[in-house]
């Protein structure tokens, strides 16, 4: 299986931005250094960080020592690694969305009802970011939790959220994506994906069968704000050998849609 670049969370194109009154380059580079750490790079030397982010050793040194002074990284000999304080940055987002805490028991109720893992995510560029997850058993080869990222193009929640973008924005994003084939079933043709997204928007739900990972099938529906905009998505995940896609639609879709309506009603006006 291809490596999931989505797990890194790094944004592309930042090198095209220039310092200005509205863009602080040093701050942006500091964030790039933070994002250069991850599951595949839990620790790195100054030189490795500089190379990974495209900085000089002197520039990387200033940023890493600043982050160390602020408590976001620690140094052990030549290796730098993140500290738990970094979690404050992500928690600030979640704490600013308190309705997710109210949605937690509803998601747990859905998991109990369907006996399948359920999740909620928001769209961030080409990726979805998990904001809630209630697993019943491990069904993926990678561990997922709050803050995990996956590519939007081959996930049910990603397709729901892409489908509900304005048509021009949807096309722009899809045509700019690197549609990596994570399995032999992954849709990598942008025109085919755009047609699929039109269908997803029309029917109001998405089902993805073994495009993200072989042996994994998921179905998602949107969470809407009071203006009717799709601001998040919830899904249920299963294994295709346990039930067909038609059976999953019959068994899970009504409960998923009902739960989405209940969570949508909790969003602030």
C-alpha positions in Angstrom: 0.0 0.0 0.0 1.2 3.5 -0.8 2.4 5.6 2.1 -0.3 8.0 3.3 1.2 11.4 2.8 -2.0 12.7 4.5 -0.7 11.6 7.9 1.9 14.3 7.9 -0.5 17.2 7.8 2.1 19.4 6.0 0.7 22.0 3.7 2.1 22.5 0.3 2.7 25.8 -1.5 3.8 27.8 1.6 7.1 28.6 -0.2 5.1 30.7 -2.7 4.0 33.1 0.1 6.1 36.2 0.6 6.8 38.2 3.8 4.3 41.1 4.1 2.3 43.0 6.6 -0.1 40.1 6.6 2.3 37.2 6.5 5.1 36.6 9.0 7.6 34.2 7.4 9.5 33.3 10.5 6.3 32.3 12.3 5.2 30.2 9.2 8.6 28.5 9.2 8.2 27.7 12.9 4.9 26.0 12.2 6.6 24.0 9.4 9.2 22.8 11.8 6.5 21.7 14.2 4.7 19.9 11.4 7.9 18.1 10.3 7.6 15.9 13.4 5.1 13.0 13.2 4.6 9.3 13.5 7.3 8.6 11.0 9.6 11.2 12.5 9.2 11.2 16.3 12.7 12.7 16.7 15.2 14.4 14.5 18.5 16.3 14.6 18.9 19.9 13.8 20.3 19.0 10.3 17.5 16.7 9.6 14.9 19.3 10.5 16.6 21.9 8.4 16.7 19.5 5.4 13.1 18.4 5.8 11.7 21.9 6.0 14.2 23.5 3.5 16.0 25.8 6.0 19.6 26.5 6.7 21.0 24.9 9.8 21.2 28.3 11.4 17.6 29.1 10.7 16.4 25.7 11.9 18.6 26.1 15.1 16.9 29.4 15.9 13.5 28.0 15.5 14.1 24.8 17.4 15.7 26.6 20.3 12.8 29.1 20.4 10.4 26.1 20.5 12.5 24.5 23.2 12.4 27.7 25.3 8.6 27.9 24.9 8.3 24.2 25.9 7.1 22.7 22.6 10.2 20.6 21.9 12.9 19.1 24.1 16.4 18.0 23.3 18.1 14.8 24.1 21.8 14.9 23.0 21.5 15.7 19.2 17.8 14.7 18.9 14.8 17.0 19.2 11.3 15.8 19.9 7.9 17.3 20.6 6.6 17.6 24.1 3.0 17.1 25.3 2.6 20.9 25.3 2.0 20.7 21.6 -1.3 19.1 22.3 -2.5 22.4 23.7 -2.6 23.8 20.1 -5.0 21.1 18.9 -7.0 21.1 22.1 -7.7 24.8 21.7 -9.6 24.0 18.5 -11.6 21.3 20.1 -12.4 23.4 23.2 -13.6 26.2 20.9 -16.1 23.7 19.4 -17.8 22.5 22.7 -20.7 20.9 20.8 -18.4 18.0 20.0 -18.4 17.1 23.7 -22.2 17.0 23.6 -22.1 14.9 20.4 -19.8 12.3 22.1 -22.6 10.4 23.9 -24.7 10.4 20.7 -21.8 8.9 18.8 -21.4 6.3 21.5 -25.1 5.5 21.2 -24.8 5.0 17.4 -21.8 2.7 17.9 -23.8 0.6 20.4 -26.8 0.5 18.1 -24.9 -0.6 15.0 -22.0 -2.5 16.7 -19.7 -0.7 14.3 -17.0 1.9 14.7 -18.1 5.5 14.2 -16.2 8.7 13.6 -16.6 12.4 12.9 -14.2 14.6 10.9 -13.8 18.0 9.3 -12.2 19.0 6.0 -8.8 20.6 6.0 -7.5 21.2 2.5 -6.9 17.8 0.8 -7.4 15.9 4.1 -10.0 15.1 6.7 -9.1 15.6 10.4 -10.8 13.3 13.0 -12.5 15.2 15.8 -14.3 12.3 17.3 -13.9 8.5 17.2 -15.7 5.7 18.9 -14.2 2.3 17.9 -15.7 -1.0 18.7 -12.7 -3.0 17.4 -9.6 -2.3 15.4 -10.5 -2.6 11.7 -7.6 -0.6 10.1 -3.9 -1.2 9.9 -3.2 2.3 11.3 -4.3 3.7 14.6 -6.8 6.5 14.3 -7.7 9.1 17.0 -8.6 12.7 17.4 -6.3 14.7 15.2 -5.5 11.9 12.8 -5.5 12.9 9.1 -6.5 10.9 6.1 -6.8 11.9 2.4 -10.2 13.3 1.5 -10.5 11.8 -2.0 -10.7 8.1 -0.9 -12.6 8.4 2.4 -16.4 8.5 2.9 -16.3 11.6 5.1 -13.9 13.3 2.8 -16.2 12.7 -0.2 -19.2 14.0 1.7 -17.4 17.2 2.6 -15.9 17.7 -0.8 -19.3 17.1 -2.5 -20.9 19.8 -0.5 -18.4 22.5 -1.5 -19.5 25.1 -4.1 -19.1 23.5 -7.5 -16.2 25.8 -8.6 -14.3 25.2 -5.3 -14.9 21.5 -5.5 -13.5 21.3 -9.0 -10.5 23.4 -8.1 -9.6 21.3 -5.1 -10.0 18.0 -6.9 -8.0 19.0 -9.9 -5.2 20.2 -7.6 -5.1 16.9 -5.6 -2.5 14.2 -5.9 -4.9 11.3 -6.2 -2.7 8.6 -4.8 -3.7 5.0 -5.4 -3.8 3.7 -1.8 -5.3 0.4 -3.0 -6.0 -1.1 -6.5 -9.6 0.2 -6.1 -8.8 3.8 -5.3 -10.3 6.3 -7.8 -7.4 8.3 -9.2 -9.1 9.9 -12.3 -10.1 13.4 -11.3 -13.0 13.5 -13.7 -14.4 10.2 -12.4 -14.0 11.5 -8.8 -15.9 14.7 -9.7 -18.7 12.7 -11.2 -18.8 10.6 -8.0 -19.0 13.7 -5.9 -21.9 15.1 -7.9 -23.7 11.8 -7.1 -22.8 12.0 -3.4 -24.2 15.5 -3.2 -27.4 14.4 -4.9 -28.0 11.4 -2.7 -26.7 13.0 0.5 -24.3 10.2 1.5 -21.1 8.5 0.4 -20.0 4.9 0.6 -16.3 4.0 0.0 -15.4 0.3 -0.4 -11.7 -0.6 -0.1 -10.4 2.5 -1.7 -8.5 3.7 1.5 -7.5 0.2 2.7 -8.4 -3.3 1.5 -10.8 -4.9 3.9 -12.4 -1.6 4.9 -15.8 -0.1 3.9 -17.3 3.1 5.3 -20.4 5.2 4.8 -20.7 8.9 5.7 -23.3 11.7 5.9 -22.9 15.4 6.5 -23.4 17.4 9.7 -25.0 20.7 8.8 -25.0 24.1 10.5 -28.2 26.2 10.9 -27.6 27.6 7.4 -27.6 24.2 5.9 -23.8 24.1 5.2 -21.9 20.8 5.6 -19.4 21.7 8.3 -18.4 18.1 9.4 -19.3 14.5 8.6 -19.9 11.3 10.6 -19.3 7.8 9.3 -19.6 4.2 10.2 -16.9 1.7 9.2 -17.2 -2.0 8.6 -15.6 -4.9 6.7 -16.9 -5.8 3.3 -16.7 -9.5 4.1 -19.2 -9.0 6.9 -21.8 -7.3 4.8 -22.2 -6.1 1.3 -22.4 -2.4 0.4 -26.2 -2.8 -0.2 -26.6 -4.4 3.2 -24.6 -1.6 4.8 -26.8 1.0 3.2 -30.0 -0.8 4.3 -28.8 -1.4 7.9 -26.7 1.7 8.7 -27.8 4.6 6.6 -31.1 5.4 8.3 -29.5 5.4 11.8 -26.5 7.4 10.5 -28.8 10.0 8.9 -30.9 10.2 12.1 -27.9 10.7 14.2 -26.5 13.4 11.9 -29.8 15.3 12.2 -29.6 15.1 16.0 -26.0 16.4 16.1 -26.8 19.1 13.5 -29.5 20.4 15.8 -26.9 20.9 18.5 -24.8 23.3 16.5 -24.9 26.9 17.7 -26.9 29.3 15.5 
